[in-house]
Amino acid sequence: MSIFPKISLRLEVENYLKEGFMNKEIVSAFGKEKAERKFETLLNHLSHPPSFTTVRVNTHLASVPHVKNLLLDELQKQFNGLSVPVIQHPDLQDVLLIPVIGPRRNIEKQQCEAIVGAQCGSAVLRGAHVYVPGIVSASKCMKAGDAVSVYSDIKGKCKKGAKEFDGTKVFLGNGISELGRREIFNGLPELKGMGVRMTEPVYLSPSFDNVLPSYLFLQNLPSAVVTHVLDPQPGEKILDLCAAPGGKTTHIAALMHNQESLHSFQNLLTEFFLMHPAVEWDRDQAWLVLGL
């Protein structure tokens, strides 16, 4: 049973998705009423994290079994000895799957609360900690070291800096505050560190913040599939016109064993500099391509 409300979409977006989902084949196979129920079920599932966290191995630097063993050790540290399997994808041999555990319903809520924006909340459901820019509200008594319950403001109604919020919010789990309320809302725009370290998330999913960065790339499964469908071969010339943060670019390079002519472009400068550390590029050439 769902513990989160159905994902909230703009009406035109929901209608567009529904029109594509309820095509002639689906309606013919299930009937209109059952097809509509299946669409509602899909929207409920979209409000939850996926069943697996997927990471891609940089096979140019290490073998999949070697990285899998390193990752198992990392997960043991993160989950305090809890045994979490790492599964090699049966068809995409360079992709590893880590099951997401949850929802965990027996977490005791704390009196002290932190409210985060919907985007930050989605990241927490995928294993992230809470960083200061994502915090919208905090209890007036919140101090560094306090046990805090974290909620997502899924409708964007909470005012920045509020001391309490009674609107629609979704419980994401508990954590320990790294900063007090006064420090979080002191008006310094450069304050971007961790605000709450999640210790009891509703969905237990590993954090990949600086975890084996040379060997692993956190990547959604459809993105990893794309490069395998492309099937790049050594010696080919490939143009990537939407390259940041570099997932498919680095995947192409790995599958071609760096024996290719690969040109990657990104039209937004801010996104260009978010390229994964595994991507090596010439800064002077970057300015030239971007016309700056």
C-alpha positions in Angstrom: 0.0 0.0 0.0 1.3 3.5 -0.9 2.5 5.6 2.0 2.9 8.7 -0.2 0.2 10.6 -2.1 -0.1 10.3 -5.8 2.5 12.3 -7.7 1.3 15.8 -8.4 1.6 16.9 -12.0 0.3 19.8 -14.0 -3.0 18.9 -15.6 -1.6 19.2 -19.1 1.3 17.0 -18.2 -0.9 14.3 -16.7 -3.3 14.4 -19.7 -0.3 14.1 -22.1 1.0 11.0 -20.2 -2.5 9.5 -19.9 -3.0 9.9 -23.7 0.2 8.1 -24.4 -0.4 5.4 -21.8 -3.9 4.6 -22.8 -3.2 3.8 -26.4 -5.3 1.5 -28.6 -3.3 -1.6 -27.7 -3.7 -1.1 -23.9 -7.4 -0.2 -24.0 -8.0 -3.2 -26.4 -6.1 -5.6 -24.1 -7.6 -4.5 -20.7 -10.6 -2.3 -21.4 -10.9 1.4 -20.7 -11.8 1.1 -17.0 -8.9 -1.3 -16.1 -6.5 0.8 -18.2 -7.4 3.9 -16.2 -6.8 2.0 -13.0 -3.4 0.9 -14.2 -2.6 4.5 -15.1 -3.5 5.6 -11.5 -1.3 2.9 -10.2 1.6 4.1 -12.3 1.2 7.7 -10.9 1.3 6.2 -7.3 4.5 4.3 -8.1 6.1 7.4 -9.5 5.8 9.1 -6.1 8.1 6.4 -4.7 11.8 5.7 -5.4 12.7 2.8 -7.7 13.1 -0.7 -6.4 16.9 -0.6 -7.2 19.6 1.9 -7.2 21.7 1.5 -10.4 25.3 2.3 -10.9 27.5 1.7 -13.9 31.1 0.4 -13.6 33.9 2.1 -15.5 35.1 -1.1 -17.1 38.0 0.9 -18.7 39.6 1.1 -15.3 38.5 -2.0 -13.4 36.6 -5.3 -13.8 33.0 -5.6 -12.7 33.7 -8.3 -10.0 36.5 -6.2 -8.5 34.3 -3.1 -8.2 31.4 -5.2 -7.0 33.5 -6.4 -4.0 34.7 -2.8 -3.3 31.1 -1.6 -3.3 30.0 -4.4 -1.0 32.6 -3.2 1.5 31.3 0.4 1.2 27.7 -0.6 1.8 28.7 -2.6 4.9 30.2 0.6 6.3 27.2 2.8 5.4 24.6 0.3 6.7 26.5 -0.6 9.9 27.0 -4.2 9.0 23.5 -4.8 7.4 23.9 -7.2 4.6 22.7 -5.6 1.3 23.3 -7.5 -1.9 24.9 -6.1 -5.0 23.5 -7.7 -8.2 25.0 -7.6 -11.6 22.4 -6.8 -14.2 21.6 -10.0 -16.3 21.7 -8.2 -19.6 23.8 -5.1 -19.0 27.0 -6.6 -17.7 28.6 -3.2 -16.6 25.5 -2.3 -14.5 25.2 -3.1 -10.8 21.9 -3.1 -8.9 21.4 -2.4 -5.2 18.0 -3.2 -3.8 16.2 -0.2 -2.0 14.8 -1.3 1.3 11.5 0.2 2.3 9.2 1.8 3.0 10.0 1.4 6.7 6.9 2.2 8.7 8.2 1.8 12.3 10.3 5.0 12.5 9.4 7.1 15.5 8.9 10.8 14.5 10.8 13.5 16.4 9.4 16.7 17.8 12.0 18.8 16.0 11.3 19.1 12.3 13.0 20.2 9.1 11.0 20.9 6.0 12.7 20.5 2.6 11.7 21.3 -0.9 10.2 18.6 -3.2 13.4 18.3 -5.3 15.5 17.8 -2.2 12.9 15.4 -0.8 13.2 13.3 -4.0 17.0 13.2 -3.5 16.6 12.0 0.1 14.4 9.2 -1.1 17.3 8.1 -3.4 19.8 8.0 -0.5 21.0 11.6 -0.2 21.6 13.6 2.9 19.9 17.0 3.3 22.0 20.0 2.3 21.4 23.5 3.4 20.0 24.9 0.1 17.2 22.4 0.2 16.0 23.3 3.7 12.9 25.5 3.6 11.9 25.5 7.3 13.2 24.3 10.6 11.7 24.2 14.1 12.7 27.3 16.2 14.5 25.2 18.7 16.6 23.2 16.3 20.3 23.1 17.2 23.3 21.3 15.8 23.3 17.7 17.0 19.5 17.5 17.5 17.5 14.5 16.3 15.3 15.8 13.5 12.4 14.5 11.5 12.6 15.5 7.8 9.5 16.2 5.7 9.0 17.2 2.1 6.9 20.1 1.1 5.4 18.4 -1.9 3.2 21.4 -2.9 5.7 24.1 -2.4 3.6 26.1 0.0 6.1 26.4 2.9 7.7 29.9 3.3 11.4 30.1 3.5 12.6 30.4 7.1 9.2 29.4 8.7 9.4 28.1 12.2 6.5 25.6 11.7 4.5 24.3 8.8 1.1 22.7 8.9 0.5 22.2 5.2 0.8 19.0 3.1 4.1 17.3 3.9 5.5 13.9 3.5 7.7 12.2 6.1 11.1 11.2 4.7 12.8 9.9 7.9 15.0 11.0 10.7 18.4 12.5 10.9 20.9 14.5 13.0 21.1 18.2 12.3 24.6 19.4 11.4 23.7 23.0 11.9 21.3 25.0 14.0 18.3 27.0 12.7 20.2 30.3 13.1 23.1 29.1 11.1 20.9 27.7 8.3 18.9 30.9 7.9 21.6 33.5 8.5 21.3 34.9 5.0 24.7 33.8 3.8 24.2 32.5 0.2 27.5 30.6 0.2 26.4 28.3 3.0 26.0 25.0 1.0 27.1 22.3 3.4 25.2 19.4 4.9 22.2 20.5 7.0 20.9 17.1 8.2 22.7 13.8 8.1 20.0 11.1 7.5 20.2 8.2 9.9 16.7 6.6 9.6 15.3 7.2 6.1 12.0 5.8 5.2 13.7 4.2 2.2 17.1 2.8 2.9 19.1 3.6 -0.2 22.9 4.0 -0.3 24.5 7.4 -0.6 27.1 7.7 -3.4 28.6 11.0 -2.3 32.3 10.5 -3.2 31.9 6.6 -3.1 34.4 5.0 -5.6 34.2 8.0 -7.9 36.8 6.7 -10.4 35.0 3.3 -10.7 31.3 4.1 -10.4 28.8 6.4 -12.1 25.4 6.7 -10.5 23.1 6.4 -13.5 19.4 5.6 -14.1 18.9 2.4 -15.9 17.4 3.9 -19.1 20.4 6.1 -19.5 22.7 3.1 -19.3 20.6 1.2 -21.8 20.9 4.0 -24.4 24.7 3.5 -24.9 24.4 -0.2 -25.2 21.7 0.3 -27.9 24.1 2.7 -29.6 26.7 0.0 -29.5 29.7 2.3 -30.2 32.7 0.7 -31.8 36.4 1.6 -31.6 37.4 4.1 -34.3 33.9 5.6 -34.8 33.3 9.3 -34.5 30.5 10.1 -32.1 28.8 13.5 -31.3 27.1 13.9 -27.9 25.0 17.1 -28.0 23.6 17.0 -24.5 26.6 15.8 -22.5 26.3 17.0 -18.9 26.8 15.5 -16.4 28.7 13.0 -18.6 27.0 9.7 -17.9 26.5 8.6 -21.5 29.8 10.4 -22.6 31.9 8.4 -20.2 29.9 5.2 -21.0 30.6 5.6 -24.7 34.3 6.2 -24.0 34.5 3.1 -21.8 32.8 0.8 -24.3 35.2 2.0 -27.0 38.2 1.7 -24.8 39.0 5.3 -25.4 39.8 4.5 -29.0 37.4 7.0 -30.6 36.8 10.5 -31.6 34.1 11.6 -29.1 32.9 15.2 -29.1 30.7 16.3 -26.2 28.7 19.6 -26.1 26.5 21.2 -23.5 24.6 24.4 -24.2 24.4 25.7 -20.6 27.7 26.8 -19.1 26.5 26.0 -15.5 25.7 22.4 -16.5 28.9 22.0 -18.5 31.0 22.5 -15.3 28.9 19.9 -13.5 30.5 17.2 -15.7 31.6 14.1 -13.8 35.3 14.2 -12.6 36.0 11.2 -14.9 35.5 13.5 -17.8 38.8 15.2 -18.8 38.5 18.3 -20.9 40.6 21.2 -22.1 39.4 24.4 -20.3 40.7 26.7 -23.1 38.9 24.6 -25.7 35.7 24.7 -23.6 35.7 28.5 -23.6 36.3 28.5 -27.3 33.4 26.1 -28.1 31.0 28.0 -25.8 32.0 31.3 -27.4 33.1 33.0 -24.2 
